[in-house]
Every structure is written in structure tokens, then in C-alpha cells.
Amino acid sequence: MSSPTPEALYKRIIEGIETKIAAGELKPGMKLPTPAELAEEYKCSEPTVRGALLRLKERGVLQGRQGRGTYVTPAP
């Protein structure tokens, strides 16, 4: 059995975070776990997590706050 590709891993992270938001586990304004904690949860590397978070930020789902972490974007 082969390992998942980095692309498949980051898509799994994106889907996981979006599912948690839709289910209300992650609410607007909530801080996400650190990339290290997410890497442990998803069994992947921190750069893979950062790539997934970047894509979610680009889509407006998440926002980064310098030195404070990554947060779920507040609902409009």
C-alpha cells in the first residue's frame, strides 16, 4: 500500500477543517490548533498543514493573525 501524496493529504486536511466548520465544531472567530497539532492529528508534516491552511485562507475560510494564530473567518 502506497503513502498518500502531499496533495491528497492537504485535500484531506481542507475537507476535515471544512467539515468541522459545517458541523459547528469550529465556529467563526475560533482559533485553530497550531500547525504542529494539526500535523499530529492528520498524520502528516507541518508544511503540508501550512499548505492546506494557505488554501483555506485564499478562499476566505480562515484568516491568519500575525503572531496570534489562524482563526475561522467570522460570518458576514
N, CA, C and O atoms as a Tinker XYZ file with bonds, in Angstrom:
   304  protein
     1  N      0.845000   -1.182000    0.000000    73     2
     2  CA     0.000000    0.000000    0.000000    64     1     3
     3  C      0.889000    1.242000    0.000000    63     2     4     5
     4  O      1.804000    1.357000    0.814000    81     3
     5  N      0.612000    2.173000   -0.921000    73     3     6
     6  CA     1.449000    3.363000   -1.016000    64     5     7
     7  C      0.952000    4.462000   -0.089000    63     6     8     9
     8  O     -0.210000    4.476000    0.319000    81     7
     9  N      1.852000    5.381000    0.235000    73     7    10
    10  CA     1.504000    6.513000    1.089000    64     9    11
    11  C      0.709000    7.521000    0.275000    63    10    12    13
    12  O      0.894000    7.634000   -0.936000    81    11
    13  N     -0.179000    8.258000    0.945000    73    11    14
    14  CA    -0.903000    9.310000    0.220000    64    13    15
    15  C      0.071000   10.388000   -0.232000    63    14    16    17
    16  O      1.069000   10.652000    0.438000    81    15
    17  N     -0.219000   11.006000   -1.362000    73    15    18
    18  CA     0.624000   12.094000   -1.860000    64    17    19
    19  C      0.391000   13.340000   -1.007000    63    18    20    21
    20  O     -0.650000   13.463000   -0.362000    81    19
    21  N      1.352000   14.264000   -0.999000    73    19    22
    22  CA     1.133000   15.510000   -0.250000    64    21    23
    23  C     -0.144000   16.226000   -0.689000    63    22    24    25
    24  O     -0.836000   16.821000    0.137000    81    23
    25  N     -0.462000   16.171000   -2.000000    73    23    26
    26  CA    -1.679000   16.813000   -2.495000    64    25    27
    27  C     -2.919000   16.159000   -1.886000    63    26    28    29
    28  O     -3.853000   16.853000   -1.485000    81    27
    29  N     -2.930000   14.833000   -1.816000    73    27    30
    30  CA    -4.070000   14.136000   -1.218000    64    29    31
    31  C     -4.176000   14.458000    0.266000    63    30    32    33
    32  O     -5.280000   14.594000    0.793000    81    31
    33  N     -3.042000   14.581000    0.944000    73    31    34
    34  CA    -3.054000   14.905000    2.371000    64    33    35
    35  C     -3.602000   16.298000    2.617000    63    34    36    37
    36  O     -4.424000   16.486000    3.514000    81    35
    37  N     -3.163000   17.284000    1.833000    73    35    38
    38  CA    -3.652000   18.628000    2.104000    64    37    39
    39  C     -5.138000   18.734000    1.786000    63    38    40    41
    40  O     -5.858000   19.478000    2.452000    81    39
    41  N     -5.608000   17.999000    0.774000    73    39    42
    42  CA    -7.045000   17.991000    0.481000    64    41    43
    43  C     -7.832000   17.371000    1.633000    63    42    44    45
    44  O     -8.936000   17.817000    1.946000    81    43
    45  N     -7.266000   16.347000    2.261000    73    43    46
    46  CA    -7.920000   15.711000    3.410000    64    45    47
    47  C     -8.001000   16.693000    4.583000    63    46    48    49
    48  O     -9.001000   16.726000    5.300000    81    47
    49  N     -6.951000   17.487000    4.776000    73    47    50
    50  CA    -6.951000   18.488000    5.849000    64    49    51
    51  C     -7.999000   19.557000    5.559000    63    50    52    53
    52  O     -8.758000   19.940000    6.449000    81    51
    53  N     -8.044000   20.041000    4.318000    73    51    54
    54  CA    -9.036000   21.050000    3.934000    64    53    55
    55  C    -10.440000   20.519000    4.184000    63    54    56    57
    56  O    -11.267000   21.204000    4.786000    81    55
    57  N    -10.711000   19.302000    3.725000    73    55    58
    58  CA   -12.036000   18.715000    3.915000    64    57    59
    59  C    -12.355000   18.537000    5.395000    63    58    60    61
    60  O    -13.487000   18.768000    5.822000    81    59
    61  N    -11.362000   18.127000    6.174000    73    59    62
    62  CA   -11.571000   17.928000    7.601000    64    61    63
    63  C    -11.921000   19.229000    8.314000    63    62    64    65
    64  O    -12.832000   19.262000    9.142000    81    63
    65  N    -11.201000   20.297000    7.995000    73    63    66
    66  CA   -11.466000   21.593000    8.619000    64    65    67
    67  C    -12.826000   22.126000    8.174000    63    66    68    69
    68  O    -13.596000   22.628000    8.992000    81    67
    69  N    -13.122000   22.017000    6.873000    73    67    70
    70  CA   -14.419000   22.482000    6.384000    64    69    71
    71  C    -15.569000   21.697000    7.006000    63    70    72    73
    72  O    -16.620000   22.266000    7.300000    81    71
    73  N    -15.379000   20.400000    7.208000    73    71    74
    74  CA   -16.402000   19.573000    7.845000    64    73    75
    75  C    -16.626000   20.014000    9.285000    63    74    76    77
    76  O    -17.766000   20.091000    9.742000    81    75
    77  N    -15.538000   20.304000   10.003000    73    75    78
    78  CA   -15.658000   20.760000   11.390000    64    77    79
    79  C    -16.368000   22.114000   11.473000    63    78    80    81
    80  O    -17.124000   22.363000   12.413000    81    79
    81  N    -16.128000   22.982000   10.498000    73    79    82
    82  CA   -16.805000   24.281000   10.471000    64    81    83
    83  C    -18.300000   24.066000   10.210000    63    82    84    85
    84  O    -19.146000   24.643000   10.893000    81    83
    85  N    -18.615000   23.227000    9.213000    73    83    86
    86  CA   -20.019000   22.964000    8.877000    64    85    87
    87  C    -20.769000   22.312000   10.032000    63    86    88    89
    88  O    -21.957000   22.568000   10.228000    81    87
    89  N    -20.074000   21.467000   10.798000    73    87    90
    90  CA   -20.703000   20.771000   11.924000    64    89    91
    91  C    -20.780000   21.640000   13.179000    63    90    92    93
    92  O    -21.390000   21.247000   14.173000    81    91
    93  N    -20.161000   22.817000   13.131000    73    91    94
    94  CA   -20.187000   23.710000   14.281000    64    93    95
    95  C    -19.123000   23.416000   15.322000    63    94    96    97
    96  O    -19.114000   24.028000   16.390000    81    95
    97  N    -18.218000   22.479000   15.020000    73    95    98
    98  CA   -17.113000   22.197000   15.943000    64    97    99
    99  C    -16.127000   23.364000   15.966000    63    98   100   101
   100  O    -15.539000   23.682000   17.000000    81    99
   101  N    -15.962000   23.992000   14.803000    73    99   102
   102  CA   -15.147000   25.203000   14.686000    64   101   103
   103  C    -16.101000   26.322000   14.299000    63   102   104   105
   104  O    -16.690000   26.306000   13.218000    81   103
   105  N    -16.242000   27.273000   15.176000    73   103   106
   106  CA   -17.175000   28.375000   14.954000    64   105   107
   107  C    -16.431000   29.623000   14.480000    63   106   108   109
   108  O    -15.231000   29.752000   14.720000    81   107
   109  N    -17.137000   30.552000   13.804000    73   107   110
   110  CA   -16.495000   31.790000   13.373000    64   109   111
   111  C    -15.800000   32.485000   14.538000    63   110   112   113
   112  O    -16.366000   32.633000   15.622000    81   111
   113  N    -14.572000   32.904000   14.294000    73   111   114
   114  CA   -13.775000   33.578000   15.309000    64   113   115
   115  C    -12.933000   32.650000   16.168000    63   114   116   117
   116  O    -12.064000   33.115000   16.905000    81   115
   117  N    -13.175000   31.335000   16.087000    73   115   118
   118  CA   -12.395000   30.385000   16.893000    64   117   119
   119  C    -10.988000   30.222000   16.332000    63   118   120   121
   120  O    -10.770000   30.260000   15.121000    81   119
   121  N    -10.046000   30.041000   17.242000    73   119   122
   122  CA    -8.652000   29.800000   16.866000    64   121   123
   123  C     -8.467000   28.314000   16.567000    63   122   124   125
   124  O     -8.956000   27.454000   17.299000    81   123
   125  N     -7.755000   28.032000   15.484000    73   123   126
   126  CA    -7.426000   26.651000   15.134000    64   125   127
   127  C     -6.256000   26.163000   15.972000    63   126   128   129
   128  O     -5.487000   26.969000   16.497000    81   127
   129  N     -6.116000   24.852000   16.100000    73   127   130
   130  CA    -4.909000   24.315000   16.732000    64   129   131
   131  C     -3.674000   24.741000   15.921000    63   130   132   133
   132  O     -3.792000   25.155000   14.768000    81   131
   133  N     -2.516000   24.635000   16.527000    73   131   134
   134  CA    -1.279000   25.003000   15.839000    64   133   135
   135  C     -1.007000   24.040000   14.680000    63   134   136   137
   136  O     -1.533000   22.927000   14.666000    81   135
   137  N     -0.184000   24.461000   13.703000    73   135   138
   138  CA     0.174000   23.536000   12.629000    64   137   139
   139  C      0.783000   22.231000   13.154000    63   138   140   141
   140  O      0.552000   21.167000   12.580000    81   139
   141  N      1.556000   22.306000   14.236000    73   139   142
   142  CA     2.140000   21.079000   14.810000    64   141   143
   143  C      1.046000   20.152000   15.321000    63   142   144   145
   144  O      1.112000   18.939000   15.119000    81   143
   145  N      0.043000   20.715000   15.978000    73   143   146
   146  CA    -1.059000   19.890000   16.497000    64   145   147
   147  C     -1.891000   19.306000   15.358000    63   146   148   149
   148  O     -2.310000   18.151000   15.418000    81   147
   149  N     -2.127000   20.109000   14.320000    73   147   150
   150  CA    -2.877000   19.604000   13.167000    64   149   151
   151  C     -2.080000   18.528000   12.434000    63   150   152   153
   152  O     -2.656000   17.544000   11.968000    81   151
   153  N     -0.763000   18.702000   12.327000    73   151   154
   154  CA     0.084000   17.696000   11.680000    64   153   155
   155  C     -0.008000   16.367000   12.427000    63   154   156   157
   156  O     -0.054000   15.302000   11.812000    81   155
   157  N     -0.035000   16.441000   13.740000    73   155   158
   158  CA    -0.168000   15.220000   14.535000    64   157   159
   159  C     -1.549000   14.590000   14.322000    63   158   160   161
   160  O     -1.668000   13.375000   14.161000    81   159
   161  N     -2.580000   15.425000   14.324000    73   159   162
   162  CA    -3.953000   14.924000   14.136000    64   161   163
   163  C     -4.124000   14.248000   12.778000    63   162   164   165
   164  O     -4.741000   13.187000   12.681000    81   163
   165  N     -3.574000   14.865000   11.727000    73   163   166
   166  CA    -3.748000   14.349000   10.366000    64   165   167
   167  C     -2.605000   13.437000    9.913000    63   166   168   169
   168  O     -2.599000   12.967000    8.775000    81   167
   169  N     -1.642000   13.190000   10.798000    73   167   170
   170  CA    -0.520000   12.280000   10.498000    64   169   171
   171  C      0.218000   12.708000    9.228000    63   170   172   173
   172  O      0.382000   11.934000    8.285000    81   171
   173  N      0.655000   13.966000    9.239000    73   171   174
   174  CA     1.396000   14.490000    8.101000    64   173   175
   175  C      2.404000   15.518000    8.599000    63   174   176   177
   176  O      2.547000   15.724000    9.805000    81   175
   177  N      3.097000   16.157000    7.673000    73   175   178
   178  CA     4.119000   17.139000    8.056000    64   177   179
   179  C      3.495000   18.525000    8.232000    63   178   180   181
   180  O      2.417000   18.811000    7.709000    81   179
   181  N      4.194000   19.372000    8.977000    73   179   182
   182  CA     3.732000   20.747000    9.170000    64   181   183
   183  C      3.664000   21.529000    7.849000    63   182   184   185
   184  O      2.719000   22.294000    7.660000    81   183
   185  N      4.634000   21.366000    6.921000    73   183   186
   186  CA     4.498000   22.077000    5.645000    64   185   187
   187  C      3.225000   21.697000    4.882000    63   186   188   189
   188  O      2.636000   22.538000    4.201000    81   187
   189  N      2.804000   20.446000    4.992000    73   187   190
   190  CA     1.562000   20.029000    4.345000    64   189   191
   191  C      0.380000   20.741000    4.988000    63   190   192   193
   192  O     -0.524000   21.199000    4.289000    81   191
   193  N      0.379000   20.838000    6.306000    73   191   194
   194  CA    -0.684000   21.559000    7.022000    64   193   195
   195  C     -0.686000   23.019000    6.607000    63   194   196   197
   196  O     -1.743000   23.583000    6.327000    81   195
   197  N      0.488000   23.637000    6.563000    73   195   198
   198  CA     0.569000   25.056000    6.197000    64   197   199
   199  C      0.021000   25.293000    4.786000    63   198   200   201
   200  O     -0.630000   26.306000    4.528000    81   199
   201  N      0.289000   24.352000    3.878000    73   199   202
   202  CA    -0.243000   24.462000    2.516000    64   201   203
   203  C     -1.764000   24.424000    2.505000    63   202   204   205
   204  O     -2.406000   25.192000    1.788000    81   203
   205  N     -2.334000   23.532000    3.299000    73   203   206
   206  CA    -3.797000   23.429000    3.384000    64   205   207
   207  C     -4.380000   24.704000    3.994000    63   206   208   209
   208  O     -5.386000   25.224000    3.510000    81   207
   209  N     -3.747000   25.206000    5.057000    73   207   210
   210  CA    -4.240000   26.425000    5.700000    64   209   211
   211  C     -4.156000   27.611000    4.741000    63   210   212   213
   212  O     -5.054000   28.452000    4.710000    81   211
   213  N     -3.084000   27.675000    3.965000    73   211   214
   214  CA    -2.933000   28.753000    2.992000    64   213   215
   215  C     -4.080000   28.729000    1.983000    63   214   216   217
   216  O     -4.647000   29.773000    1.664000    81   215
   217  N     -4.416000   27.564000    1.490000    73   215   218
   218  CA    -5.511000   27.458000    0.516000    64   217   219
   219  C     -6.842000   27.885000    1.141000    63   218   220   221
   220  O     -7.654000   28.537000    0.485000    81   219
   221  N     -7.063000   27.520000    2.399000    73   219   222
   222  CA    -8.293000   27.927000    3.087000    64   221   223
   223  C     -8.303000   29.438000    3.331000    63   222   224   225
   224  O     -9.362000   30.063000    3.281000    81   223
   225  N     -7.145000   30.022000    3.591000    73   223   226
   226  CA    -7.056000   31.485000    3.750000    64   225   227
   227  C     -7.358000   32.169000    2.416000    63   226   228   229
   228  O     -8.062000   33.178000    2.378000    81   227
   229  N     -6.820000   31.617000    1.320000    73   227   230
   230  CA    -7.053000   32.193000   -0.003000    64   229   231
   231  C     -8.538000   32.180000   -0.359000    63   230   232   233
   232  O     -9.018000   33.071000   -1.059000    81   231
   233  N     -9.261000   31.172000    0.121000    73   231   234
   234  CA   -10.699000   31.056000   -0.147000    64   233   235
   235  C    -11.541000   31.861000    0.844000    63   234   236   237
   236  O    -12.762000   31.931000    0.704000    81   235
   237  N    -10.898000   32.467000    1.841000    73   235   238
   238  CA   -11.624000   33.278000    2.802000    64   237   239
   239  C    -12.258000   32.508000    3.947000    63   238   240   241
   240  O    -13.037000   33.069000    4.717000    81   239
   241  N    -11.927000   31.217000    4.064000    73   239   242
   242  CA   -12.487000   30.382000    5.135000    64   241   243
   243  C    -11.765000   30.659000    6.457000    63   242   244   245
   244  O    -12.372000   30.652000    7.528000    81   243
   245  N    -10.460000   30.900000    6.356000    73   243   246
   246  CA    -9.627000   31.162000    7.535000    64   245   247
   247  C     -8.918000   32.497000    7.373000    63   246   248   249
   248  O     -8.784000   33.018000    6.266000    81   247
   249  N     -8.467000   33.040000    8.500000    73   247   250
   250  CA    -7.632000   34.239000    8.450000    64   249   251
   251  C     -6.490000   34.083000    9.437000    63   250   252   253
   252  O     -6.668000   33.568000   10.541000    81   251
   253  N     -5.325000   34.533000    9.025000    73   251   254
   254  CA    -4.161000   34.492000    9.897000    64   253   255
   255  C     -3.995000   35.817000   10.610000    63   254   256   257
   256  O     -4.248000   36.880000   10.043000    81   255
   257  N     -3.572000   35.741000   11.849000    73   255   258
   258  CA    -3.276000   36.952000   12.619000    64   257   259
   259  C     -1.823000   36.836000   13.063000    63   258   260   261
   260  O     -1.461000   35.946000   13.832000    81   259
   261  N     -1.007000   37.744000   12.570000    73   259   262
   262  CA     0.430000   37.698000   12.812000    64   261   263
   263  C      0.748000   37.499000   14.290000    63   262   264   265
   264  O      0.355000   38.297000   15.141000    81   263
   265  N      1.463000   36.425000   14.573000    73   263   266
   266  CA     1.895000   36.136000   15.932000    64   265   267
   267  C      0.807000   35.619000   16.857000    63   266   268   269
   268  O      1.064000   35.370000   18.035000    81   267
   269  N     -0.413000   35.454000   16.339000    73   267   270
   270  CA    -1.524000   35.035000   17.195000    64   269   271
   271  C     -2.174000   33.734000   16.764000    63   270   272   273
   272  O     -2.840000   33.084000   17.569000    81   271
   273  N     -1.991000   33.337000   15.496000    73   271   274
   274  CA    -2.543000   32.074000   15.053000    64   273   275
   275  C     -3.480000   32.217000   13.870000    63   274   276   277
   276  O     -3.553000   33.266000   13.230000    81   275
   277  N     -4.194000   31.137000   13.597000    73   275   278
   278  CA    -5.137000   31.069000   12.481000    64   277   279
   279  C     -6.537000   30.913000   13.049000    63   278   280   281
   280  O     -6.766000   30.117000   13.959000    81   279
   281  N     -7.460000   31.674000   12.507000    73   279   282
   282  CA    -8.832000   31.715000   13.028000    64   281   283
   283  C     -9.847000   31.451000   11.916000    63   282   284   285
   284  O     -9.587000   31.723000   10.745000    81   283
   285  N    -10.997000   30.922000   12.299000    73   283   286
   286  CA   -12.109000   30.764000   11.363000    64   285   287
   287  C    -12.630000   32.164000   11.080000    63   286   288   289
   288  O    -12.860000   32.949000   12.000000    81   287
   289  N    -12.814000   32.469000    9.806000    73   287   290
   290  CA   -13.296000   33.785000    9.419000    64   289   291
   291  C    -14.704000   34.011000    9.952000    63   290   292   293
   292  O    -15.572000   33.152000    9.795000    81   291
   293  N    -14.938000   35.160000   10.581000    73   291   294
   294  CA   -16.292000   35.466000   11.068000    64   293   295
   295  C    -17.298000   35.499000    9.922000    63   294   296   297
   296  O    -16.966000   35.900000    8.807000    81   295
   297  N    -18.513000   35.079000   10.202000    73   295   298
   298  CA   -19.568000   35.094000    9.196000    64   297   299
   299  C    -19.884000   36.546000    8.823000    63   298   300   301
   300  O    -19.843000   37.426000    9.682000    81   299
   301  N    -20.201000   36.803000    7.536000    73   299   302
   302  CA   -20.501000   38.182000    7.128000    64   301   303
   303  C    -21.808000   38.681000    7.739000    63   302   304
   304  O    -22.207000   39.820000    7.498000    81   303
